[in-house]
Amino acid sequence: DVVVLKSYLAQTLGRSLETLKLPVVYVDLETPEQFYRDLRTLGAMLDQGERAAQLVDYFQAAARRVRDAVAGIPDGERRRVLVLYYSGSRGSAALNVPPASWLQTVMTEMAGGIPVWKDANPGGGWSRVSLEQVYAWDADAVFVTSYAEPSTAVVDRLRHDPRWQSLRALRAGRLHAFAGDFLSWDLPDPRWILGLTWMARKLYPERMGGVDILETVRMFYRTAYGQDDSFFDREVRPVLRGDLP
């Protein structure tokens, strides 16, 4: 009855489908504001407007709790943050940073951090950087995400790699494997709200100390997916990964 596509496909696949008179709905889901808007759009399309409104309220309230917790941090005390996507194999690994407009950058700012790479990648995709550039930024905290292998395995190697030993974040204990479950929490997926909460807690534990991450994840699955605690304990908890809790 209808085809749902990401907006970047509008000029390619979308145009072809529209030529065939097929109805197409475009979504972005790349930032929190787009996520709220697209959730309402999908709710209206599926005659689930009330449910969509409930979910938007849940996500906005969770984001507001983080915003309120990190509000008022002086610029000089905000942590400088680097998010790295580790791609490839051990022999040909690459370090990449996200564009300024992508969710990883927005999440960093919402969590009270300063994304040190923001001006270096104004484009539309991951941009490769060298280890020398990582040292030039020398961020207070580094969050490593990996989609081909567990981020914990990647970070464990980096923590034992002699080339990384002088990095400020490693010496301060702030070289983190990005958390996740079935998917990494840095992706444009409903789990972004978990990634935001977890990141803020890692950056400012003194401000987020009252947040129980495991209970937050449990509540997320209960609210967003209607799953009970037994589902969480049986299906979700065993696949949690990254620097948790």
N, CA and C of each residue as an Amber inpcrd file, in Angstrom:
protein
   735
   0.8120000  -1.2120000   0.0000000   0.0000000   0.0000000   0.0000000
   0.8490000   1.2670000   0.0000000   1.9970000   1.2200000   0.6610000
   2.8630000   2.3900000   0.7360000   4.2990000   1.9220000   0.9290000
   5.2300000   2.6780000   0.3920000   6.6540000   2.3750000   0.5300000
   7.2790000   3.4430000   1.4220000   8.0090000   3.0130000   2.4410000
   8.7040000   3.9360000   3.3370000  10.1850000   3.9130000   2.9870000
  10.7460000   5.0840000   2.6890000  12.1460000   5.1910000   2.2920000
  12.8410000   6.2820000   3.0910000  14.1520000   6.1270000   3.2420000
  14.9480000   7.2320000   3.7680000  14.9870000   8.3440000   2.7180000
  15.0420000   9.5710000   3.1900000  14.9490000  10.7220000   2.2870000
  16.0720000  10.7790000   1.2570000  17.2510000  10.2540000   1.6170000
  18.3660000  10.3420000   0.6740000  18.1350000   9.4910000  -0.5740000
  17.1100000   8.6320000  -0.5440000  16.7870000   7.8090000  -1.7100000
  15.7270000   8.4470000  -2.6080000  15.3150000   9.6620000  -2.2780000
  14.2090000  10.2940000  -3.0080000  14.5180000  10.4770000  -4.4910000
  15.7430000  10.8810000  -4.8090000  16.0800000  11.1760000  -6.2000000
  16.4530000   9.9450000  -7.0100000  16.5950000   8.8150000  -6.3630000
  16.9660000   7.5910000  -7.0870000  15.7980000   6.6060000  -7.0500000
  15.7450000   5.7900000  -6.0390000  14.6830000   4.7950000  -5.9380000
  13.3130000   5.4460000  -5.7860000  13.2440000   6.5000000  -4.9920000
  11.9590000   7.1550000  -4.7640000  11.3300000   7.6730000  -6.0410000
  12.1270000   8.3100000  -6.8730000  11.5980000   8.8570000  -8.1300000
  11.0460000   7.7440000  -9.0180000  11.7450000   6.6100000  -9.0660000
  11.2770000   5.4910000  -9.8900000   9.9480000   4.9510000  -9.3780000
   9.8220000   4.8370000  -8.0600000   8.5740000   4.3360000  -7.4830000
   7.4220000   5.3050000  -7.7260000   7.7070000   6.5880000  -7.6110000
   6.6650000   7.5860000  -7.8360000   6.2170000   7.5860000  -9.2980000
   7.1510000   7.3110000 -10.2100000   6.8000000   7.2150000 -11.6310000
   5.8070000   6.0830000 -11.8630000   5.9160000   5.0320000 -11.0450000
   4.9960000   3.8940000 -11.1400000   3.7040000   4.1330000 -10.3640000
   3.5290000   5.3640000  -9.8620000   2.3240000   5.7650000  -9.1230000
   2.1950000   5.0530000  -7.7770000   3.3280000   4.6350000  -7.2210000
   3.3070000   4.0200000  -5.9000000   3.4670000   5.1110000  -4.8390000
   2.6440000   5.0850000  -3.7960000   2.7780000   6.0950000  -2.7340000
   4.0570000   5.8640000  -1.9270000   4.8000000   6.9290000  -1.7040000
   6.0700000   6.8390000  -0.9850000   6.0540000   7.8280000   0.1770000
   6.4500000   7.3570000   1.3440000   6.6120000   8.2100000   2.5180000
   8.0960000   8.2490000   2.8480000   8.6280000   9.4650000   2.9970000
  10.0540000   9.6220000   3.2630000  10.2930000   9.9610000   4.7340000
  11.3060000   9.3290000   5.3020000  11.7050000   9.6060000   6.6800000
  13.2120000   9.8250000   6.7140000  13.6820000  10.4650000   7.7670000
  15.1130000  10.7180000   7.9360000  15.6780000   9.9410000   9.1210000
  15.1150000  10.1980000  10.3230000  15.5130000   9.4700000  11.5360000
  16.9840000   9.6570000  11.8950000  17.5860000  10.7670000  11.4650000
  19.0150000  10.9630000  11.6950000  19.3220000  11.8410000  12.9050000
  18.3400000  12.5950000  13.3850000  18.5210000  13.4280000  14.5710000
  17.3000000  13.2380000  15.4650000  17.3890000  13.5900000  16.7380000
  16.2160000  13.4610000  17.6030000  14.9880000  14.1900000  17.0620000
  15.1570000  15.4230000  16.5720000  14.0000000  16.1610000  16.0710000
  13.3830000  15.4650000  14.8610000  14.2130000  14.9390000  13.9720000
  13.6930000  14.1850000  12.8300000  13.0140000  12.9070000  13.3040000
  13.5760000  12.2840000  14.3240000  12.9990000  11.0580000  14.8640000
  11.5900000  11.3210000  15.3910000  11.4190000  12.4000000  16.1600000
  10.0910000  12.7250000  16.6850000   9.1110000  12.9820000  15.5380000
   9.5540000  13.7730000  14.5690000   8.6880000  14.0980000  13.4290000
   8.3040000  12.8490000  12.6500000   9.2970000  11.9970000  12.3650000
   9.0320000  10.8130000  11.5540000   8.1780000   9.8000000  12.3120000
   8.3490000   9.7380000  13.6270000   7.5190000   8.8420000  14.4260000
   6.0540000   9.2650000  14.3450000   5.8130000  10.5670000  14.4120000
   4.4340000  11.0600000  14.2740000   3.8870000  10.7640000  12.8780000
   4.7400000  10.9220000  11.8580000   4.3140000  10.6450000  10.4840000
   3.9170000   9.1830000  10.3170000   4.7480000   8.2810000  10.8330000
   4.4500000   6.8560000  10.7220000   3.2190000   6.4880000  11.5440000
   3.0610000   7.1380000  12.6950000   1.8760000   6.8850000  13.5050000
   0.6030000   7.2670000  12.7750000   0.6280000   8.4250000  12.1090000
  -0.5420000   8.8570000  11.3430000  -0.8130000   7.9090000  10.1820000
   0.2450000   7.4660000   9.5190000   0.0980000   6.5710000   8.3700000
  -0.5230000   5.2370000   8.7770000  -0.1940000   4.7630000   9.9760000
  -0.6560000   3.4540000  10.4410000  -1.8760000   3.5550000  11.3570000
  -2.4750000   4.7400000  11.4250000  -3.6140000   4.9670000  12.3210000
  -3.2530000   4.6680000  13.7670000  -2.0250000   5.0220000  14.1320000
  -1.5350000   4.8260000  15.4960000  -1.0070000   6.1490000  16.0530000
  -1.7550000   7.2140000  15.7820000  -1.3090000   8.5330000  16.2040000
  -1.1490000   8.6620000  17.7040000  -2.0580000   8.0700000  18.4700000
  -1.9750000   8.1630000  19.9250000  -0.7480000   7.4310000  20.4530000
  -0.4940000   6.2500000  19.9040000   0.6890000   5.4850000  20.3220000
   1.9650000   6.2380000  19.9560000   2.0000000   6.8330000  18.7720000
   3.1670000   7.6110000  18.3630000   3.3900000   8.7810000  19.3140000
   2.3130000   9.4500000  19.7130000   2.4310000  10.5810000  20.6330000
   2.9790000  10.1260000  21.9820000   2.5420000   8.9580000  22.4490000
   3.0500000   8.4230000  23.7100000   4.5480000   8.1490000  23.6270000
   4.9740000   7.5870000  22.5030000   6.3940000   7.2830000  22.3350000
   7.2260000   8.5580000  22.2360000   6.7220000   9.5450000  21.5130000
   7.4380000  10.8150000  21.4200000   7.5880000  11.4270000  22.8120000
   6.5280000  11.3740000  23.6070000   6.5950000  11.9020000  24.9770000
   7.6600000  11.1750000  25.7910000   7.7270000   9.8590000  25.6370000
   8.7160000   9.0660000  26.3720000  10.1390000   9.4640000  25.9820000
  10.3990000   9.5470000  24.6770000  11.7420000   9.8940000  24.2100000
  12.1160000  11.3200000  24.6160000  11.1840000  12.2390000  24.4790000
  11.4780000  13.6250000  24.8340000  11.7420000  13.7720000  26.3290000
  10.9930000  13.0500000  27.1500000  11.2070000  13.1210000  28.5970000
  12.5770000  12.5630000  28.9670000  12.9700000  11.4530000  28.3260000
  14.2840000  10.8660000  28.6040000  15.4060000  11.7980000  28.1690000
  15.2470000  12.4220000  27.0020000  16.2570000  13.3710000  26.5280000
  16.3110000  14.5970000  27.4340000  15.1610000  15.0230000  27.9230000
  15.1100000  16.1940000  28.8050000  15.8250000  15.9210000  30.1290000
  15.7170000  14.6990000  30.6310000  16.4140000  14.3510000  31.8760000
  17.9230000  14.4910000  31.7040000  18.4250000  14.0700000  30.5570000
  19.8560000  14.2290000  30.2890000  20.2090000  15.7050000  30.1600000
  19.4080000  16.4230000  29.3910000  19.6680000  17.8550000  29.1920000
  19.7050000  18.5950000  30.5200000  18.7430000  18.3080000  31.3850000
  18.6950000  18.9910000  32.6790000  19.8910000  18.6140000  33.5500000
  20.3300000  17.3600000  33.4500000  21.4490000  16.8990000  34.2780000
  22.7560000  17.5850000  33.9010000  22.9460000  17.8540000  32.6140000
  24.2230000  18.4400000  32.1730000  24.1270000  19.9470000  31.9730000
  22.9570000  20.5100000  32.2220000  22.7870000  21.9560000  32.0520000
  23.6680000  22.7130000  33.0460000  24.1780000  23.8240000  32.6030000
  24.9430000  24.6800000  33.4990000  26.4050000  24.3350000  33.6400000
  26.8790000  23.3250000  32.9070000  28.3120000  23.0190000  32.9690000
  29.0710000  24.1300000  32.2450000  29.9920000  24.8140000  32.9090000
  30.7580000  25.8750000  32.2310000  31.5250000  25.3070000  31.0400000
  31.6920000  26.1180000  30.0140000  32.3920000  25.6540000  28.8150000
  33.7670000  25.0890000  29.1470000  34.4460000  25.6950000  30.0930000
  35.7830000  25.2360000  30.4460000  35.8120000  23.8970000  31.1490000
  34.6400000  23.4270000  31.6060000  34.5700000  22.1490000  32.3070000
  33.8840000  21.0650000  31.4830000  33.3890000  21.4320000  30.3150000
  32.7650000  20.4310000  29.4460000  33.8460000  19.5440000  28.8420000
  33.5960000  18.2620000  28.8170000  34.6030000  17.3320000  28.3140000
  34.6520000  17.3640000  26.7900000  35.8650000  17.3650000  26.2660000
  36.0940000  17.2970000  24.8240000  36.0280000  15.8290000  24.4240000
  35.1990000  15.5290000  23.4380000  34.8430000  14.1460000  23.1280000
  35.1950000  13.8100000  21.6820000  35.6240000  12.5630000  21.4850000
  35.8570000  12.0360000  20.1410000  35.0900000  10.7290000  19.9950000
  34.2520000  10.6490000  18.9690000  33.5720000   9.4020000  18.6120000
  34.2620000   8.8370000  17.3840000  34.7270000   7.6000000  17.4930000
  35.4360000   6.9370000  16.4000000  34.6930000   5.6810000  15.9730000
  34.5220000   5.5440000  14.6800000  34.0220000   4.2950000  14.1080000
  35.2300000   3.5090000  13.6140000  35.4550000   2.3540000  14.2240000
  36.5820000   1.4920000  13.8770000  36.0990000   0.5030000  12.8270000
  36.6200000   0.6170000  11.6180000  36.1680000  -0.2390000  10.5240000
  37.3240000  -1.0560000   9.9790000  36.9860000  -2.1590000   9.3220000
  38.0080000  -3.0020000   8.7220000  38.4920000  -4.0700000   9.6700000
  39.5200000  -4.7770000   9.2400000  40.0970000  -5.8560000  10.0360000
  41.3260000  -5.3550000  10.7730000  41.9070000  -6.2240000  11.5790000
  43.0730000  -5.8120000  12.3590000  44.2100000  -5.3270000  11.4690000
  44.3860000  -5.9970000  10.3390000  45.5020000  -5.6460000   9.4790000
  45.2910000  -4.3900000   8.6630000  44.0260000  -4.0160000   8.4370000
  43.7560000  -2.8370000   7.6100000  42.6400000  -2.0070000   8.2310000
  42.7500000  -1.7580000   9.5170000  41.7100000  -1.0320000  10.2310000
  41.7640000   0.4480000   9.8920000  40.6010000   1.0840000   9.9650000
  40.5040000   2.5150000   9.7030000  39.7400000   3.1760000  10.8360000
  40.1370000   4.4030000  11.1540000  39.4530000   5.2160000  12.1500000
  38.6480000   6.2770000  11.4160000  37.3850000   6.4250000  11.7840000
  36.4970000   7.3300000  11.0590000  35.6990000   8.1870000  12.0360000
  35.3850000   9.4170000  11.6050000  34.5520000  10.3080000  12.4110000
  33.2770000  10.6320000  11.6360000  32.1670000  10.8590000  12.3450000
  30.8900000  11.1290000  11.6760000  30.7780000  12.5780000  11.2250000
  29.8660000  12.8540000  10.3030000  29.6260000  14.2400000   9.8780000
  29.0350000  15.0810000  11.0100000  29.1260000  16.3840000  10.8440000
  28.6300000  17.3040000  11.8650000  27.1350000  17.1560000  12.1010000
  26.3900000  16.7400000  11.0730000  24.9290000  16.6870000  11.1880000
  24.4020000  15.3400000  11.6570000  25.2610000  14.3440000  11.7990000
  24.7860000  13.0000000  12.1160000  24.4910000  12.8360000  13.6020000
  23.7750000  11.7570000  13.8940000  23.2990000  11.5070000  15.2470000
  24.4290000  11.4360000  16.2640000  25.5500000  10.8220000  15.9020000
  26.6510000  10.6830000  16.8600000  27.1470000  12.0480000  17.3410000
  27.1770000  13.0210000  16.4290000  27.6090000  14.3690000  16.7920000
  26.5590000  15.0550000  17.6550000  25.3070000  14.9270000  17.2510000
  24.2110000  15.5390000  18.0090000  24.1360000  14.9450000  19.4140000
  24.2720000  13.6280000  19.5210000  24.2360000  12.9710000  20.8250000
  25.3490000  13.4790000  21.7330000  26.5340000  13.6480000  21.1670000
  27.6660000  14.1330000  21.9610000  27.3530000  15.4940000  22.5660000
  26.7880000  16.3820000  21.7660000  26.4470000  17.7170000  22.2640000
  25.3140000  17.6580000  23.2780000  24.3150000  16.8180000  23.0240000
  23.2040000  16.6860000  23.9680000  23.6780000  16.1260000  25.3070000
  24.7160000  15.2880000  25.2680000  25.2530000  14.6890000  26.4930000
  26.1910000  15.6300000  27.2320000  26.3580000  16.8450000  26.7210000
  27.1900000  17.8340000  27.3890000  28.6280000  17.8590000  26.9410000
  28.9590000  17.0880000  25.8970000  30.3260000  17.0490000  25.4110000
  30.5730000  18.0250000  24.2770000  31.8350000  18.2380000  23.9800000
  32.2520000  19.0650000  22.8490000  32.8470000  18.1360000  21.7950000
  32.1850000  17.9500000  20.6540000  32.7130000  17.0510000  19.6150000
  33.9160000  17.6750000  18.9110000  35.1010000  17.1720000  19.2110000
  36.3280000  17.8060000  18.7140000  36.4660000  17.7000000  17.2010000
  35.7760000  16.7600000  16.5820000  35.9110000  16.5240000  15.1460000
  34.9070000  17.3170000  14.3150000  34.0040000  18.0440000  14.9430000
  32.8350000  18.6010000  14.2500000  33.2110000  19.4270000  13.0290000
  34.2120000  20.2810000  13.1410000  34.5940000  21.1340000  12.0120000
  35.3900000  20.3830000  10.9490000  35.8370000  19.1750000  11.2820000
  36.6840000  18.4250000  10.3510000  35.8800000  17.6210000   9.3400000
  34.5750000  17.4300000   9.6080000  33.7810000  16.6170000   8.6920000
  32.3920000  17.2230000   8.5040000  32.2830000  18.2240000   7.6370000
  30.9700000  18.8140000   7.3620000  30.1830000  18.0320000   6.3170000
  30.7510000  16.9260000   5.8190000  30.1710000  16.2060000   4.6880000
  29.0160000  15.2960000   5.0360000  28.8040000  14.2790000   4.1870000
  27.6330000  13.4300000   4.3180000  27.9260000  11.9930000   4.6510000
  29.1190000  11.6760000   5.1110000  29.4500000  10.2970000   5.4440000
  30.6350000  10.2370000   6.3860000  30.9340000   9.0300000   6.8560000
  32.0900000   8.8570000   7.7300000  33.3570000   9.3220000   7.0180000
  34.2250000   9.9870000   7.7490000  35.4720000  10.4990000   7.1820000
  36.6540000   9.8650000   7.9110000  37.5750000   9.3240000   7.1420000
  38.7160000   8.6340000   7.7320000  39.7140000   9.6330000   8.3180000
  40.2440000   9.2870000   9.4920000  41.2570000  10.1270000  10.1370000
  42.4290000   9.2510000  10.5570000  43.5640000   9.8820000  10.7440000
  44.7680000   9.1600000  11.1410000  44.9020000   9.1480000  12.6590000
  45.7550000   8.2620000  13.1520000  46.0360000   8.2470000  14.5820000
  46.7190000   9.5490000  14.9890000  47.4970000  10.1290000  14.0850000
  48.1340000  11.4170000  14.3740000  47.0780000  12.4930000  14.6320000
  45.9960000  12.4440000  13.8610000  44.9230000  13.4150000  14.0770000
  44.2170000  13.1610000  15.4070000  44.0460000  11.8920000  15.7520000
  43.4490000  11.5520000  17.0450000  44.2850000  12.1520000  18.1730000
  45.6140000  12.0650000  18.0460000  46.5000000  12.6470000  19.0580000
  46.4510000  14.1720000  19.0300000  46.2820000  14.7460000  17.8480000
  46.2020000  16.2080000  17.7570000  44.9690000  16.7200000  18.4930000
  43.8640000  15.9920000  18.3770000  42.6590000  16.3760000  19.1220000
  42.8270000  16.0690000  20.6110000  43.4230000  14.9110000  20.9180000
  43.6840000  14.4740000  22.2950000  42.4900000  14.7490000  23.2120000
  41.3580000  14.1740000  22.8660000  40.1040000  14.4160000  23.5840000
  40.1500000  13.8830000  25.0100000  39.2920000  14.4370000  25.8510000
  39.1830000  13.9680000  27.2320000  38.5630000  12.5750000  27.3030000
  37.6700000  12.2870000  26.3610000  37.0010000  10.9830000  26.3260000
  36.8680000  10.5420000  24.8770000  37.0870000   9.2530000  24.6370000
  36.9610000   8.6860000  23.2930000  35.9750000   7.5230000  23.3610000
  34.9770000   7.5700000  22.4850000  33.9790000   6.5060000  22.3890000
  34.1820000   5.7870000  21.0620000  34.4220000   4.4870000  21.1300000
  34.7160000   3.7030000  19.9340000  33.5280000   2.8080000  19.6090000
  33.0390000   2.9240000  18.3880000  31.9770000   2.0480000  17.9280000
  32.5010000   1.1760000  16.8000000  31.9740000  -0.0260000  16.7110000
  32.3800000  -0.9680000  15.6660000  31.1670000  -1.7970000  15.2940000
  30.9300000  -1.9530000  14.0020000  29.7540000  -2.6870000  13.5490000
  30.0960000  -4.0830000  13.0370000  31.3700000  -4.3500000  12.7860000
  31.7750000  -5.6540000  12.2640000  32.1760000  -6.6210000  13.3710000
  32.6090000  -6.0950000  14.4970000  32.9950000  -6.9230000  15.6330000
  32.6340000  -6.1710000  16.9050000  32.5590000  -6.8510000  18.0350000
  32.1760000  -6.1720000  19.2750000  33.1150000  -5.0120000  19.5960000
  32.5320000  -3.8970000  19.9790000  33.3500000  -2.7290000  20.3130000
  34.2520000  -3.0070000  21.5080000  33.8240000  -3.9040000  22.3960000
  34.6650000  -4.2390000  23.5480000  35.9620000  -4.9010000  23.1120000
  35.8960000  -5.7450000  22.0810000  37.1040000  -6.4020000  21.5790000
  38.0480000  -5.3800000  20.9580000  37.4850000  -4.4260000  20.2300000
  38.3040000  -3.3860000  19.6080000  38.9970000  -2.5470000  20.6800000
  38.2350000  -2.0940000  21.6600000  38.8030000  -1.2280000  22.6940000
  39.8300000  -1.9730000  23.5360000  39.6020000  -3.2500000  23.7700000
  40.5940000  -4.0270000  24.5170000  41.9280000  -4.0520000  23.7780000
  41.8880000  -4.1970000  22.4570000  43.1310000  -4.1630000  21.6770000
  43.7810000  -2.7880000  21.7510000  42.9670000  -1.7480000  21.6320000
  43.5190000  -0.3960000  21.6570000  44.1540000  -0.0800000  23.0100000
  43.5480000  -0.5590000  24.0720000  44.0950000  -0.3000000  25.4080000
  45.4490000  -0.9630000  25.6090000  45.7280000  -2.0000000  24.8230000
  47.0080000  -2.6940000  24.9370000  47.9630000  -2.3660000  23.7850000
  47.5380000  -1.4740000  22.9060000  48.3630000  -1.0840000  21.7660000
  49.3360000   0.0110000  22.2090000  50.6530000  -0.2050000  22.0770000
  51.6250000   0.8080000  22.5200000  51.4050000   2.1720000  21.8830000
  50.8630000   2.1960000  20.6740000  50.6790000   3.4680000  19.9750000
  49.6030000   4.3350000  20.6250000  48.7560000   3.7500000  21.4500000
  47.6550000   4.4890000  22.0590000  47.9340000   4.8880000  23.5100000
  49.0510000   4.4730000  24.0580000  49.2570000   4.6070000  25.4990000
  49.3630000   6.0400000  26.0020000  49.7830000   6.9650000  25.1560000
  49.9510000   8.3520000  25.6050000  48.6980000   9.1940000  25.4150000
  47.6420000   8.5810000  24.9150000  46.4130000   9.3230000  24.6700000
  45.7680000   9.7160000  26.0000000  45.3750000  10.9740000  26.0940000
  44.7980000  11.5010000  27.3280000  43.6120000  10.6560000  27.8160000
  42.7110000  10.2970000  26.8970000  41.5120000   9.5570000  27.2880000
  41.8610000   8.1900000  27.8640000  42.8310000   7.5160000  27.2680000
  43.2200000   6.1990000  27.7750000  43.8290000   6.3300000  29.1670000
  44.7090000   7.3040000  29.3500000  45.3590000   7.4770000  30.6540000
  44.3580000   7.8520000  31.7410000  43.2680000   8.5220000  31.3430000
  42.2500000   8.9380000  32.3130000  41.1660000   7.8850000  32.5120000
  41.2710000   6.7590000  31.7950000  40.2530000   5.7220000  31.9130000
  38.9710000   6.0580000  31.1810000  39.0830000   6.8730000  30.1250000
  37.8900000   7.2900000  29.3860000  37.9520000   6.8770000  27.9130000
  38.5710000   5.7500000  27.6380000  38.5030000   5.1460000  26.3060000
  37.4160000   4.0840000  26.3910000  36.2500000   4.3800000  25.8170000
  35.0650000   3.5630000  26.0410000  34.6260000   2.8050000  24.7900000
  34.2070000   1.5660000  24.9910000  33.5460000   0.7940000  23.9410000
  32.0760000   1.1810000  23.9420000  31.5760000   1.6640000  22.8000000
  30.1940000   2.1320000  22.7540000  29.2470000   0.9910000  23.1010000
  28.2860000   1.2990000  23.9440000  27.3520000   0.2860000  24.4220000
  26.3490000  -0.0960000  23.3370000  25.7320000  -1.2510000  23.5180000
  24.7160000  -1.7060000  22.5840000  24.0780000  -2.9880000  23.0710000
  23.1350000  -3.4790000  22.2920000  22.5590000  -4.7990000  22.5490000
  22.5310000  -5.5460000  21.2220000  21.3720000  -5.6480000  20.5880000
  21.3330000  -6.2640000  19.2620000  22.0080000  -5.3590000  18.2340000
  21.9400000  -4.0580000  18.4760000  22.5910000  -3.0530000  17.6360000
  23.3210000  -2.0640000  18.5400000  24.3010000  -1.3820000  17.9640000
  25.0080000  -0.3580000  18.7230000  24.0700000   0.8060000  19.0140000
  24.2330000   1.4270000  20.1710000  23.3420000   2.5130000  20.5840000
  23.7120000   3.8540000  19.9720000  24.6500000   3.8970000  19.0550000
  24.9710000   5.1690000  18.3960000  24.2760000   5.2940000  17.0460000
  23.5070000   4.3010000  16.6410000  22.8850000   4.2940000  15.3240000
  21.5640000   5.0630000  15.3190000  21.1210000   5.5440000  14.1340000
  19.8150000   6.2050000  14.0230000  18.6920000   5.1740000  14.1130000
  18.4190000   4.7660000  15.3130000  17.5210000   3.6720000  15.6550000
  16.9000000   4.0930000  16.9910000  15.7570000   3.5590000  17.3810000
  15.1790000   3.9810000  18.6650000  16.1310000   3.8890000  19.8490000
  17.1550000   3.0490000  19.7610000  18.0980000   2.8970000  20.8740000
  18.9840000   4.1230000  21.0830000  18.8870000   5.1180000  20.2070000
  19.7290000   6.3040000  20.3870000  19.5080000   6.9280000  21.7610000
  18.2950000   6.8060000  22.2950000  18.0310000   7.4040000  23.6030000
  18.8200000   6.6860000  24.6950000  19.0690000   5.3860000  24.5080000
  19.9230000   4.6510000  25.4410000  21.3680000   5.1140000  25.2970000
  21.8030000   5.3120000  24.0460000  23.1620000   5.7850000  23.8140000
  23.3950000   7.1520000  24.4190000  22.4120000   8.0330000  24.2990000
  22.5320000   9.3700000  24.8710000  22.6660000   9.3020000  26.3920000
  21.8000000   8.5290000  27.0220000  21.8230000   8.4180000  28.4850000
  23.1280000   7.7990000  28.9630000  23.5530000   6.7340000  28.2870000
  24.7970000   6.0530000  28.6570000  26.0020000   6.9750000  28.4690000
  26.0410000   7.7020000  27.3560000  27.1670000   8.5950000  27.0890000
  27.2560000   9.6930000  28.1410000  26.1220000  10.2920000  28.4850000
  26.1240000  11.3450000  29.5010000  26.6000000  10.8060000  30.8450000
  26.2190000   9.5770000  31.1610000  26.6490000   8.9810000  32.4320000
  28.1500000   8.7220000  32.4360000  28.7030000   8.3390000  31.2930000
  30.1480000   8.1270000  31.2100000  30.9100000   9.4480000  31.3030000
  30.3550000  10.4980000  30.7130000  31.0380000  11.7880000  30.7140000
  30.9390000  12.4910000  32.0590000  29.7710000  12.4090000  32.6820000
  29.5250000  13.1610000  33.9180000  28.8510000  12.2680000  34.9600000
  29.5680000  11.2850000  35.4790000  28.9540000  10.3650000  36.4490000
  28.4470000  11.0780000  37.6970000  29.0790000  12.2020000  38.0400000
  28.6390000  12.9290000  39.2330000  27.2760000  13.5790000  39.0250000
  26.9190000  13.8570000  37.7830000  25.6180000  14.4540000  37.4700000
  24.5820000  13.4030000  37.0870000  25.0450000  12.2440000  36.6480000
  24.1430000  11.1830000  36.1840000  24.2050000   9.9600000  37.0910000
  24.7700000  10.1320000  38.2750000  24.9890000   8.9920000  39.1580000
  23.7270000   8.2770000  39.5820000  22.6000000   8.9840000  39.5790000
  21.3490000   8.3550000  39.9850000  20.7060000   7.5100000  38.9070000
  21.3110000   7.4780000  37.7290000  20.7370000   6.7290000  36.6070000
  21.2640000   5.3000000  36.6120000  20.3620000   4.3460000  36.6890000
  20.7000000   2.9280000  36.5920000  20.5310000   2.5270000  35.1250000
  21.6440000   2.3060000  34.4330000  21.5770000   2.0420000  33.0000000
  20.7980000   0.7630000  32.7000000  21.0200000  -0.2810000  33.4700000
  20.3090000  -1.5310000  33.2040000  18.8060000  -1.3610000  33.3890000
  18.4130000  -0.6180000  34.4010000  16.9860000  -0.3610000  34.6030000
  16.4420000   0.5350000  33.4970000  17.2740000   1.4490000  33.0020000
  16.8710000   2.3050000  31.8880000  16.6090000   1.4730000  30.6360000
  17.4740000   0.4900000  30.3880000  17.2880000  -0.3870000  29.2250000
  16.0320000  -1.2380000  29.4030000  15.8400000  -1.7370000  30.5970000
  14.6500000  -2.5480000  30.8840000  13.3730000  -1.7360000  30.6130000
  13.3560000  -0.4850000  31.0940000  12.1970000   0.3810000  30.8870000
  12.0090000   0.7170000  29.4080000  13.1090000   0.8820000  28.6870000
  13.0290000   1.1630000  27.2510000  12.2990000   0.0410000  26.5210000
  12.6800000  -1.1940000  26.7780000  12.0340000  -2.3150000  26.0870000
  10.5780000  -2.4700000  26.5140000  10.3010000  -2.1200000  27.7520000
   8.9200000  -2.1940000  28.2280000   8.0580000  -1.1310000  27.5470000
   8.6030000   0.0870000  27.4270000   7.8300000   1.2090000  26.8940000
   7.7800000   1.2100000  25.3720000   8.9310000   1.0410000  24.7320000
   8.9980000   1.1540000  23.2740000   8.4790000  -0.0840000  22.5580000
   8.7090000  -1.2610000  23.1420000   8.3720000  -2.5010000  22.4460000
   7.3450000  -3.3630000  23.1730000   6.8960000  -2.9200000  24.3490000
   5.8740000  -3.6720000  25.0640000   6.3450000  -5.0090000  25.5950000
   7.6470000  -5.1280000  25.8720000   8.2050000  -6.3960000  26.3500000
   8.3240000  -6.3880000  27.8740000   8.0150000  -7.5160000  28.4820000
   8.0540000  -7.5860000  29.9400000   9.4700000  -7.8930000  30.4320000
   9.6170000  -7.9290000  31.7560000  10.9380000  -8.1180000  32.3490000
  11.5400000  -9.4710000  32.0020000  10.6960000 -10.4810000  31.8390000
  11.2280000 -11.8040000  31.5090000  11.8790000 -11.7890000  30.1260000
  11.3170000 -11.0230000  29.1870000  11.9340000 -10.8920000  27.8660000
  13.2940000 -10.2110000  27.9870000  13.3470000  -9.1440000  28.7870000
  14.6170000  -8.4430000  28.9760000  15.6730000  -9.3860000  29.5420000
  15.3190000 -10.1170000  30.5840000  16.2870000 -11.0080000  31.2310000
  16.7070000 -12.1560000  30.3200000  15.7800000 -12.6190000  29.4980000
  16.0570000 -13.7830000  28.6530000  16.7430000 -13.4130000  27.3410000
  16.3040000 -12.3160000  26.7040000  16.7580000 -12.0060000  25.3510000
  17.7280000 -10.8230000  25.2640000  17.5290000  -9.8220000  26.0960000
  18.3020000  -8.5870000  25.9530000  19.5520000  -8.5860000  26.8190000
  19.3780000  -8.8750000  28.0820000  20.5210000  -8.7820000  28.9950000
  21.7210000  -9.6130000  28.5400000  21.5190000 -10.8300000  28.0160000
  22.6870000 -11.6210000  27.5900000  23.4670000 -11.0100000  26.4240000
  22.8390000 -10.1240000  25.6340000  23.5420000  -9.5760000  24.4670000
  24.0170000  -8.1440000  24.6980000  23.8430000  -7.6070000  25.8940000
  24.3570000  -6.2720000  26.1810000  25.8710000  -6.2610000  26.0260000
  26.3950000  -5.1920000  25.4470000  27.8330000  -5.1120000  25.1910000
  28.3100000  -3.6790000  25.3570000  29.6120000  -3.5160000  25.3100000
  30.1890000  -2.1960000  25.5240000  30.5230000  -1.9860000  26.9890000
  30.9230000  -0.7660000  27.3200000  31.3000000  -0.4420000  28.6950000
  30.0520000  -0.2300000  29.5380000  29.4910000  -1.3300000  30.0140000
  28.3080000  -1.3110000  30.8670000  28.6600000  -1.9220000  32.2080000
  27.9890000  -1.5520000  33.3140000  26.8770000  -0.5940000  33.3290000
  27.3900000   0.8270000  33.2070000
